């Protein structure tokens, strides 16, 4: 067993004296069956509960998922977040990308699922008011969400829903508004992030892509940590560099390489992970620069 797995096991043992690979009443690789735990939490017990019916092509880590390598990759990402939290306060996490279709919504949902295995206070927010997708990934009917909050038509806790059997809470995007930029960049959005961080242990925000829109850049300034999703064979080197420049003042905590053919159980820590920093990331860290250098083809694409 690698040193990474050993470190991860020690961290989970400290949080869970029952065992290193299971959480009481939660999904664990040695747990076998999954038993939902009723949320007996102040302020959260009244939330509506809905059942997740994952989209067949959504790649969500459902209870009983047999893709052990994928499960472990997100456990490692969770471990990295606890590492960053050990150095500075981190509650709100933005998941974004350079351009559309890089997998940020899938990463956001699976990160929330993994964090919920260790905490009942996890909120996933769909902040893409133009093309929301989280409710589609989970097979949920549309409902009032972030847009309605920013329009003053509802409140945060009235719009959140608890997702069974995963155990996290979801604030969907709501009905796409006519003025998404104005709503996202308004003071109410700042208040939503602040209120969510004061109520939940973790707040994961699925952001619009950075380059074509201004929304993601503003959201990055509101969060404690930003993770950039890069899709192998899809993201161009120039786009990645432009995005990193746009996020130069944001608390960028790492880069996640998605759909890497090189990612396997032995190499996932190199190719499908995040490279955390204690402070903001002005430019890619040395491991990230090496990955970019090795993965850029002659045509200028990350392959």
C-alpha positions in Angstrom: 0.0 0.0 0.0 1.4 3.4 -1.0 2.2 6.2 1.4 -0.7 8.1 0.1 -3.2 5.4 1.0 -1.5 4.9 4.4 -1.9 8.7 5.1 -5.5 8.6 3.9 -6.2 5.6 6.1 -4.7 7.3 9.2 -6.7 10.5 8.7 -10.0 8.5 8.4 -9.1 6.4 11.4 -8.7 9.6 13.4 -12.1 10.8 12.2 -13.8 7.4 12.5 -12.7 5.0 15.3 -15.0 2.3 14.0 -12.7 1.5 11.0 -10.5 3.1 8.4 -12.7 2.3 5.3 -16.2 2.8 6.7 -18.3 5.5 8.2 -21.1 4.5 10.5 -24.3 4.4 8.4 -22.4 5.7 5.4 -20.9 4.3 2.3 -17.6 2.6 2.7 -15.8 0.0 0.6 -16.0 -2.6 3.3 -19.6 -1.7 4.3 -21.4 -3.8 1.9 -24.9 -2.3 2.3 -25.7 1.4 2.6 -28.1 2.6 5.3 -29.2 6.2 5.1 -28.9 8.1 8.3 -31.8 10.5 9.2 -30.3 14.0 9.6 -30.9 15.0 13.2 -29.2 18.4 12.7 -30.3 21.8 14.0 -31.8 23.9 11.1 -31.4 21.0 8.6 -33.9 18.4 9.8 -36.9 20.1 8.1 -35.4 20.1 4.6 -37.3 18.3 1.9 -35.8 14.9 1.0 -35.6 13.7 -2.5 -34.2 10.5 -4.0 -31.3 10.6 -6.4 -31.8 8.8 -9.7 -28.5 9.2 -11.4 -28.3 9.8 -15.1 -26.8 6.7 -16.8 -24.0 8.8 -18.2 -23.5 11.1 -15.3 -20.6 9.1 -13.8 -21.8 9.7 -10.2 -20.3 7.6 -7.4 -23.5 5.8 -6.2 -23.7 3.6 -3.2 -22.2 0.2 -4.0 -20.2 1.6 -6.9 -17.6 -1.0 -8.0 -15.2 1.5 -9.5 -12.8 1.4 -6.6 -10.2 3.5 -8.4 -12.7 6.4 -8.9 -13.8 6.2 -5.3 -10.3 6.4 -4.1 -9.5 9.3 -6.3 -12.2 11.4 -4.7 -11.2 10.2 -1.3 -7.7 11.5 -2.0 -9.2 14.8 -3.1 -11.1 15.0 0.2 -7.9 14.2 2.0 -6.1 17.0 0.1 -8.9 19.4 1.2 -8.4 18.5 4.8 -4.7 19.2 4.3 -5.4 22.7 3.0 -7.9 23.2 5.8 -5.1 22.3 8.3 -3.2 25.4 7.0 -6.0 27.9 6.6 -9.8 28.2 6.9 -11.6 26.5 4.1 -15.3 25.9 3.8 -16.5 27.1 0.5 -15.0 25.4 -2.6 -15.4 26.4 -6.2 -15.2 23.8 -8.9 -14.7 25.5 -12.3 -13.0 24.9 -15.7 -11.7 26.9 -18.6 -14.4 26.0 -21.1 -17.6 24.0 -21.2 -17.7 20.2 -21.1 -14.6 19.5 -19.0 -16.5 17.6 -16.3 -16.7 20.2 -13.5 -20.4 19.3 -12.7 -19.5 15.6 -12.3 -16.5 16.5 -10.2 -18.6 18.8 -8.0 -21.3 16.2 -7.4 -18.8 13.4 -6.7 -16.8 15.7 -4.3 -20.1 16.4 -2.4 -20.9 12.7 -2.3 -17.4 11.9 -0.9 -17.5 14.8 1.7 -20.9 13.6 2.8 -19.4 10.3 3.8 -17.7 12.1 6.6 -20.1 14.9 7.4 -23.9 15.4 7.4 -23.4 19.1 6.7 -22.4 19.3 3.1 -24.1 21.7 0.6 -23.7 21.4 -3.2 -24.7 24.6 -5.1 -25.4 24.8 -8.8 -24.3 28.3 -9.6 -24.5 27.9 -13.4 -27.7 30.0 -13.9 -27.4 29.7 -17.7 -27.1 25.9 -18.2 -27.7 24.2 -14.9 -27.0 20.5 -15.0 -26.7 19.1 -11.4 -30.4 18.3 -11.2 -30.2 16.4 -14.5 -27.2 14.4 -13.3 -29.2 13.3 -10.3 -32.5 12.7 -12.1 -34.4 15.4 -10.1 -37.3 17.5 -11.1 -36.5 21.3 -11.4 -37.2 23.3 -8.3 -36.8 26.8 -7.0 -33.1 27.4 -6.2 -30.3 29.9 -6.4 -31.9 32.1 -9.0 -35.0 32.5 -6.9 -32.9 33.4 -3.8 -31.0 36.0 -5.7 -34.3 37.4 -7.0 -35.6 37.7 -3.4 -38.4 35.2 -4.0 -37.2 32.5 -1.4 -34.6 31.9 1.3 -31.6 29.6 1.4 -32.9 26.9 3.7 -36.3 26.9 1.9 -34.6 26.1 -1.4 -32.2 23.4 -0.2 -33.1 19.7 -0.5 -31.4 16.7 1.1 -30.4 14.1 -1.4 -31.0 10.4 -0.5 -29.2 8.2 -0.2 -26.0 10.3 -0.6 -26.7 12.4 2.4 -25.6 15.9 1.2 -27.9 18.9 0.5 -28.4 20.5 -2.9 -29.2 24.0 -3.8 -30.1 23.8 -7.5 -29.8 26.7 -9.9 -33.5 27.2 -10.2 -35.2 28.7 -13.3 -32.7 30.3 -15.6 -33.1 34.1 -15.2 -32.9 36.8 -17.9 -30.0 38.6 -16.1 -27.7 35.9 -14.7 -24.6 38.1 -14.6 -26.3 40.8 -12.5 -27.7 38.2 -10.1 -24.4 36.4 -9.6 -22.3 39.5 -9.2 -24.8 41.1 -6.7 -24.4 41.4 -3.0 -27.0 38.8 -2.4 -24.7 36.1 -3.9 -22.0 37.1 -1.5 -24.6 36.7 1.3 -25.6 33.3 0.1 -22.0 32.0 0.2 -21.5 33.5 3.6 -24.7 32.1 5.1 -24.0 28.7 3.6 -20.5 28.6 5.0 -21.9 29.5 8.5 -24.4 26.6 8.4 -22.6 23.8 6.6 -19.2 22.2 7.2 -18.5 22.2 3.4 -20.0 24.2 0.6 -19.2 23.0 -2.9 -20.1 25.3 -5.7 -20.4 24.2 -9.4 -19.4 27.3 -11.4 -19.8 28.3 -15.0 -16.6 28.1 -17.0 -14.1 30.9 -16.6 -13.1 32.0 -20.1 -16.4 32.7 -21.9 -18.2 34.2 -18.9 -17.6 36.6 -16.0 -19.6 34.7 -13.5 -16.9 32.2 -12.5 -14.3 34.9 -11.9 -16.6 36.7 -9.4 -17.6 33.4 -7.7 -13.9 32.6 -7.3 -13.4 35.8 -5.3 -16.1 34.6 -2.8 -14.7 31.2 -2.1 -12.0 29.9 0.2 -10.5 27.5 -2.4 -10.8 27.1 -6.2 -10.2 23.8 -8.1 -9.7 24.0 -11.9 -10.9 20.9 -13.9 -8.9 20.2 -17.0 -10.2 17.5 -19.4 -7.5 15.5 -21.2 -7.8 15.7 -24.9 -10.2 18.7 -24.7 -8.5 21.6 -23.0 -6.0 23.5 -25.0 -2.7 24.7 -23.4 -3.5 28.3 -24.3 -6.9 28.1 -22.6 -5.4 26.7 -19.5 -2.8 29.4 -19.3 -5.4 32.1 -19.9 -7.6 30.7 -17.1 -4.7 30.5 -14.6 -4.0 34.1 -15.4 -7.6 35.1 -14.9 -7.5 33.3 -11.5 -4.2 34.8 -10.4 -5.8 36.6 -7.5 -8.1 33.7 -6.5 -7.3 31.1 -3.8 -6.6 28.4 -6.4 -6.0 25.2 -4.5 -5.3 22.8 -7.3 -5.8 21.4 -10.8 -7.9 18.2 -11.4 -7.0 16.3 -14.6 -10.2 14.6 -15.8 -10.7 11.6 -18.1 -7.0 10.8 -18.2 -6.2 7.5 -19.9 -3.0 7.3 -17.8 -5.0 7.4 -14.5 -5.0 4.0 -12.8 -4.9 2.7 -9.3 -1.1 3.1 -9.2 -0.8 6.4 -11.0 -4.0 8.3 -10.1 -2.2 10.5 -7.5 -0.1 12.0 -10.3 -2.8 12.4 -13.0 -6.2 12.7 -11.4 -5.8 14.8 -8.3 -5.4 18.3 -7.0 -2.1 20.0 -6.1 -2.9 22.1 -3.0 -1.1 25.2 -1.9 -1.4 27.0 1.5 -2.0 30.3 -0.2 -3.3 31.4 -3.6 -1.8 29.8 -6.7 -0.2 32.4 -8.9 0.9 29.8 -11.5 0.8 26.0 -11.7 2.9 24.2 -9.1 5.9 22.2 -10.3 4.0 18.9 -10.6 1.2 20.6 -12.5 3.7 22.3 -14.9 5.3 18.9 -15.5 2.0 17.3 -16.3 1.1 20.1 -18.7 4.5 19.8 -20.4 4.2 16.0 -20.9 0.6 16.1 -22.0 0.7 18.9 -24.6 0.8 17.5 -28.1 2.2 19.1 -31.2 -1.2 20.4 -32.1 -1.3 22.4 -28.9 -3.9 20.2 -27.1 -3.6 18.4 -23.8 -3.8 14.8 -24.9 
